[in-house]
Amino acid sequence: MPKQSTRHSYKSRRERNDAAGRRAKQILFFAILLGLILILRNWREHWAYLETYFNGL
């Protein structure tokens, strides 16, 4: 069996998948947070739209 290089830290498939999953969760969390901030920033416009949209029902 050849000696493994100590220069690189090799990761197993499980470790790579865990890192990718963690990254995806962080991106999703910050995207939802950004969406909420954008909605709350212009909440009067969104409320006026919903009020006029559902007024005719």
Buried (B, 14 or more C-beta within 10 A) or exposed (E): EEEEEEEEEEEEEEEEEEEEEEEEEEEEEEEEEEEEEEEEEEEEEEEEEEEEEEEEE
